[in-house]
Amino acid sequence: MKTLQSPIKKALQSHDIKTLQSSRPQRNIKEMATPEKANPLARSLEELKSITADGRSTVLKSTNISRVHRERLIANGFLEEIVKGWLAVNSRPGTRRRVDDAWSTVFWEFVESYLNDRFGSDWSLSPEGTVSFLSGQRSVPTQLVVRSPSAGNEVLNLPGGTSIFFHRTPVPESASYVDGMRVMSAEDALCNLAPNSWRSLETDVVSVLGSIRGSSSMLRNLLSEGRSVIAGRIAGALRTLGRTKDAEDVVSAMHSAGYAIREENPFTENAALQAAAVKVGVHPAATRIKLLWAKMRDDGLKVFDLECRKISDNTAYMESVDERYVSDAYNSLSIEGYYVSEELIERVRSDSWNPDSNADDWDRRNALAARGYWLAFNAVKDDVYKIISGAASAPLLWQRHQEWFRQMFAPSVTAGLLKPHELAGYRGHPIYLRGSKHVPTPHGSIPDALDSLFACVSEESDPRVKALLTPFLFTYIHPFHDGNGRIGRFLMNALLAEGGFLWTIVPYERRKEYLACLESASQQEDIQPLATLLRELVSSPPPPRPTETAYVPWGKQ
């Protein structure tokens, strides 16, 4: 799946104004019909660059740019209205509007800018919004509730069927900024959650509750306001999650202060089954991954129920992997939006790819992607052989997945398109998925989330569960700036090999279905559509070798 950094940053920092102009569909640029008419748009783009901190901001108030520049940029698709008085930058104008097709890339920046402009610092997210945000959940909510004493109890409708409700109520003293959002403290938020939110936001709540050591910080809130009913709910939640001592401390402290409390389990029945996944004091992002694994494991096995088998001939198995390379490379790269052909793939594989003598081989992103895929594929093959020869998959894949990434993008470093340091470690910035509501794990939480993921792989005994959940959760985290989908599918096949299954290809023709399955798993925590698809693909012959690319440009899918 294609990923997006800050779009204006890419457009205005990575390209000069002429590049931006030439990249625009000509039918949409009325002012660029002749060279002498290009200058006004260039001046407008320069103005936009200057007022968006050299492209680091992608949301602005309409009043921050002059009417002439604003109207020109809107007419040419570089600015789009979010709501009256607020605009979003679109660095790739065309047939799709950014605020419609990639609203998740705009939402949180708009919320931060709009709320700070309207309320200063006198606002915070609601308890529910705080818990979700602190848990690392960055998907765009259908409705975000914001508290402020200056609010008017009104709704602001936004693109994508989303909205903000402004609740007129005081902001707690504990409110502070976290990643641009003013949120309540975790303790304040948990003590103010509506009863039904403990169930509807169960994964978020358990993740945040698990990050709090002991009960003292919550007791200060409960005792200062005499909140006996809420104390019973929190004690019940702690006990359900196996934190018996903390639950008893809450009950005893409330009794000592003269309050009678009645414990209740505020969670669904599933929470007790997930208690083993919760470790006290760990980052919420790590707990979230453990919870998703625990929740999805059995549901996935109900569908992906093929019998594992033992590979009797390792050499023959690896030959079958080689036989599927061309089809695999073609389909995997096409899913990611690359334009590749069998001829290009074969030239790369046969070492006849020669950018020094053939200028077309530097063409550009497609050839570099094909070359990188070949290098990564060979690295993966080495590790697959180790796994079918008896190596433990979890420590091997934990150690090797970054090497796959480095191989995949080594040609781009050689070509000067990437700097060597960009292949070191994980991304250090937010990332967005065009066309998806899912927003990947915040970059500061990636190491904790990946530690948790590979711990799950290590603790899991069933290769089918590993092959289903590992690639999904890897792409859910999205640790790299690019290549996450390809590496996720490499992980899938390495773990399918552990179960004795053949190398499996996701056909480009089923791209929309595949992405819809990932969306269902990330947004509804429903893994069964993805499990159904994987079972079918594993059971079916691989797609035929391509005769020509089926790639369709992004705007026409």
N, C-alpha and C positions, 0 to 999 in steps of 0.2 A: 504494500500500500504506500502511496506517495505521502511523504511527510513534509510539513511546512514549518520553517522557522518563521520569525517575524517577517511577513511578506514585504513590508516597505523597506526593512533593513536589507533584504536580499536584493530588492530592485534598485534602491538608491545608493547602497554601499558597494554592491558587487558589479554594477553596470554604470556606464556613463549615460548622460542624457540621450546621446544619439542612439545608443543601444536600446534604451527604453522606447524611444520613438519608433525605431525600426521593428521592434517586437510587437507593436500594436497592429491588430487587423486593420488594413487600410480602409476598409469600407466603413469603419467606425470613426475615423479621424478626418473630419471635414477640413480642419485647419491645416492639414499636412499635405494637401494636394500638390503644392509647389514648394520649393526650398525656401522662398521668401516668407511663406506662411508658417514655416516650421518654428521660427524663432519665438513667436508668442507662447506656444506650448512648452518650448524648452525653458523659457523664463518662468512659466507657471510651475514646472517641475522643480526648478531650482528653488523657487519660493517654498514649495511644499517640503523640500528637503531641509531647508533652513528652520522651518517651524516645527518639524517633527524630530528635532535633535539628531540630524543626519540620518534619519530613517529608523531610529530606535523606537519611535512611537508610531502607532498605526491608527489612533483615534484622536480626533480633534474637534473643538467647537467650531461651528461655522464662522463665528465672529473673529476667530484667530487668523483667518485668511481673507484677503480682500475679495470683494464680490466678483471682480473681473477674473481673477485667478480661479476662484471657486467655481464659477460657472463654466469656465473653459475646461477645468479638470473633470467636472461632473459630466460635461458633454462628451468627453473622450474616455470616460470610464475609469479614470484614476481615483475619483472620489465617489462614494456612495452614501446616501442618507441612511442613518440608523433610525433616528427619530428626529423630529424637528429640532434643529439647532445643533445636531451632532452628526459627524461624518466619519466614515471609515476609509482608509486608503486601500486601494486594490492595485497591486503591482503587476497583475496579469489580466488586464481588462480583456473581455471577449464576450462570449455568449452567456457566460455564467457570472452572476453577481456574487461577490465574496460574502456579503451578509446573508445571502440565501444558501449558497453552496458550502460555505465554510464558516458558519456562524460561531462555531466553537473557537475559532482563531481570533474572534473579535470580542466575545462576550465578557471575559473577565477584565480585560483592559478597559472596555467601555464602562463596566460597573465601577471600577476603581476611579476612573476619571470623572464620571458623572457624579458619584456620591461625594467625592472630595470637593468638587466644584459647588455642589448644592448645599452640603451640610458641614463643610470643613472637616473637623475630626469628631464631630458630635453625631456619630452613627456607629452601628455595628450590625453584623449579621445576626439573625435570630438564633436561638439555641440549636435548632435543627440544622440551619445553614452552617453554624460554627462547627458542629460535630462532623458533618460531612467534609468540610474544608480541612479540619485538623486531621482527619483520617487519611488525607491524601486524595480524596475524591475530587476530581476537577471536571467531571462531565457537566454539561450545561443543564441545570435544573429547569423543569417546566415553569416553576415560579420560585423566585428568590425572595425571601422575606427579609426586609431591612428595618431595623429599629432606629428611631430618632425622635427626640422630643419636638423637633420641628416638622415632622412628617404630617401628612394630611389624611392618613388612612385611605390612600388612593392607589390605583393600579396604573403602572406604565407598561403598555403593551410593546413588545419588542419583536424583531424578526424571528422566524422559526417557530412560531406558536408559543414563545416564551414571554415572561413578564416579570416585573418587580412589584411587590406589594410593599408600600411604605407604611409601617405600623407606628403610630404616634405613641411612644412609650419611652421612659428614660433609658439611657445607655448605662450598663453596669460599669462600675469603676475598674473592673478587671479588663475592660476592652483594650486591645492593643493591636498593632499592625503585624500581620503574618503574611508574607508574600504578597503584599499590597492590599490585603483585605483587613478591615478592622473586625476582629472576632473576640468573643468572650473567652475567658479562661476555660479550659476543659472542664474543670470542676463546676463552674457556674453554668456552663451549657448543659452538663448532665443533670444537674439539680433542677433545671428549668425545662427539661424536655417534656412534651406532651406525652401522656401514657401510650398512645398508639404509635408514637415515633420509635419507641423501643423495639417494636416489631417491624415497622416499615423501613427503618434504617438500621436493621440489626447488625449488618456487617460493619457499618460505620461506627455504631455505638460500641460494639465489642472491641473494635480496634483502638478506639480512644480510651475506653475504660482500662484496657490492658496496658496502656502506656503509663498509667498512674500507679506509682508504688504506694502501697499501704492505703490507709483510709483517712489519715490525719487531715489532709488538705480538703477532702470532701466534708469531713465532720465540722470543720470551721464554718463552712457555709450552712450546713444543716442546723447546727446548734445556734448560730447567731440569729437565725430567723425562725427557729422552732418548727422546722419542717418535718414533722413526724411521718406524714404519709409518704413523702418522697424518700425519707430515710428507710422506710420499709421496702420501698421499691429498689433502692440501691443495695440494701443488705441482701435482698432476694437475688438480685443480679450477680452480686459477688459470689454468693453461695452456689448459684447455678454454674458459674464458671470455675468452680473448684477452689475459690479463695475463701475457705471456711474461716480462717483466723480474721481476715479483714471484715467479713460479714459479722462475726461475733463482736468485733471491736465497735462497729457501728451500733449494733443493738445495745451493747453494754453502756456506751457513752450516752445514748439517748435516754436509756432507763435511768442512769445516774443523774441526768438533768431533769428528771421528773416527767418524761414523755413516754406514753404507751405507744408502741408501734406494732404493726402487723406486717410481717414479711410477705412479699408476693414476688413471684417470678415474672418479670415484665417481658421476657422473651418468648419466642415460639418454642415448640418442643425440640427443634433442631439445635438450639443453642447448647443444650446439655451435651449433645453428641460432639460439639465442636470445642468443648472445654479444653481438650488435650492440645488443641492448636494454639491456645493463648498462653503466652509467657509474659509474666509481669515485667513492666519496665522497658519493653522493647518498643521500637519505633512503630507507630500505627501502620505504616506501609508494609512492614514485615508481617504483622498480624493479619492484615487484609489478605495477603497472598496465601498464608496458611489457612485462613477461613475459607477462601474461595476453593482451594484444593479440597478441603474437608467436605464442603458443601457439594461439590461437583463430582467427586470421585464415584460414588455409588450410582448416581444418575447416568454418568457416562458409561459405566459398565453394563447397565441395563440394555443399552443400545449397541455399544461396540463390544459384542460378545463372541467374536471369532476366537477359535482355539489357538493358543500360542503353539509354536512348534519348534523343534530343535533343528538347527541347520547341520546337515550331515557332511556337506562338502563346501568348505569355506571358499575354495578357489572358484568353484562354479557360481557361488553366490556373488562374489565380487565381479565375475564376468557379466552376470546379469545386470549389475549396477552400471557397468560401463556401457552395456547395450542401450540403457535407457537415458544416457547422458544428453543426447541431442534433444530428445523430446522434453526432458526435464528442464534443460536450460531455456529452450524456446518458450515453454509455458510459464515457467517461474519468472523470467524476465518480462514476458508480455503482460503478466498480471501486474507487474510494477510499472507498466507504461513505457517500456523500452520497445524500440522497433528493431527486431532481430530476424534474421533469416537462417535457414539451414546452412547456406553457403558460408555465412559469416561464422556460425558456430563451428563448422567443420574446419575452416581455416585457422581458427583459434586453437582448436584441439590438435591439429596436425602441425602446429608450430610454423605455419606459413603466414601467420599474422606478423606483418613487418612494417611498423610505422615509419621506419627510417627511409624505406624505399617506396612505400605506398601511402600517399597522403590520405587516402580514403580510410586507412586503418586508424588514423587519429580522429576519424569522424565518429568521432567526437564521443558523446556520452554513450551511444549504443555500442560502439566497438569496445570502448573502455569497460563498459558493464559486462559485455560478453567475455572479455579477457579476464576480468576480475572474477567472474563466475566460474570460469574454468580453473583458475588457481585455487579458489576456495573449495570447489568440488573435489579437487585432488587431496586437499588437506582433510576434508571430511571423510573421504574414502579411507585414508589411512586410519582414522579414528574408528570408523565402522568396522574395519578389519580387526582392530584391537578388541572391540566390544564383542564381536561374534567369536573371538578367540578366548573370551573369558574375562576381559578387563571390566572392572566395575564402572558402570556408565556415569554415575553422578560426579565423582571426582575428576574423571577424564573430561567430561563436557564442561564442567566448571572451569577447568584449567585451559581448555582449548577453544572455547567459543570466541574469545577475543582474537585469537590467531586467525580464525576463519574470517573475521571482520577485516583484519589487516590485509589478508590476502585478497579479499574482495575489492578493496579500494587501493591496493598498491599501484595498479596502472594509473590511477588518477593522480597519485603523488608523482610518479615518473613524468607524467604529462604536465605537471605544474598546476593542475587544477585544485589540488589539495596540498596543504603543508604537512610535513611528516608528523608534527605534534597533533594533528587532527585525528590521527589513528591511534592515539594513546588514550586509553581509558574510555569512559562513557561521556555522553553529551553533558555539557555544562550550561544548558539553556532549556527553556520550555520548548515543546514540540507539539504540533497539531496535525491531525489527520483529516485531510480534505474529504468531505462527504460523510464523516462519522461524528456522532455525538460524543464518542469517547475521547477523553483527554488523558494522555498517558501520565504515568507517575511523575510527580515533580522531581526535577533533576537531583535535588539534594537528598532524595530518599532512595535513589536507584541502588546504591550498594546494599542497603538494608533489605530492600525488596528482592534483589537477586540472591543474597545470602539465604533468605527465607525460601525462595523457589528451589534452589539446589539442595537445601536441606530436605524439602519435600520429596525431591527426586531420590535422594539417598535413603529416606525412610520408607519409600513406597516399594512394595514387592512385585506389583503387577506391571509388566512392560506395557500393556495396553493403556493403563491409566497414565503412565509416564508419556507415552507417545501422543496421547490426546491432550493432556493438560499442560505439559511443559511448553510446547510451541505456542499455545494460546496465551498462557500467562507471561511468556517471554515477550510476545508482541503487545500484551496488555501493559507491561512495564515500558517497553520501547526504549531500551537503554542507549542505543546508538543514534547518531544524527541521521543515518540512512542505512538501508540494508536489513532492517529488522525482520521484514516479512520473509526474505530469502533465508536468513539465518534461522528463523523460526521453522521453516520447512526442512532445513538441514537437520535441526534438532529432532523434528518429527521422524525423519527417516533413520537417523542413528538409533533412535529408541524403538522404532518398528523393527529394526534389525535385531535388537535384543530379544524381541518376541518371536523371531523367526519369520517375520513378514518381509515380502519383497519391497524394494524401493518403490515408493508410491508418488505419483505425480498428480498435482491439482491442475486440471485442464483450464486453459485460458477461457474456453467457452463457458465455464462454470464460475467465472470470476465473481459475478454479482451474487450468486448463491453463496459462494465461499465467504465473501465479505459480509453478507447478511447474517451468516452463522456466527461470525466473529462478533458482530454488533449485538446479536441476541445474547451471546455469552457475557459480553462486557456490560451491557445495559440492563438486562433482565436477570443476569446470573443463571441463564438457561443454557446448559452445555449440550442438551440432547440434539438440537439441530446439527451442531458441529460433529457430534459423535456419529450421527446417522450418515452424514456426508463422508466422514472418514471410513466408516465401515464399508460403504458402497465403493469407494475408490480403491481400498485395499483389496476388495473382492473382485475387482474388474481388471481386464487387461489394460495396460497403459495406453494413453492416446497415441495415435500413429505419429511417426516422424513427420515434421512439417514439410510441406512443399513450398510454402510461402508464408510470410507473417500474417497473422490475423489481427495484428495490432490495430486498434482504432484510436485516433487522436482523442485526447481527454475531453474536449468539448463536444464530442459526437457520441459518447457512450450512452 
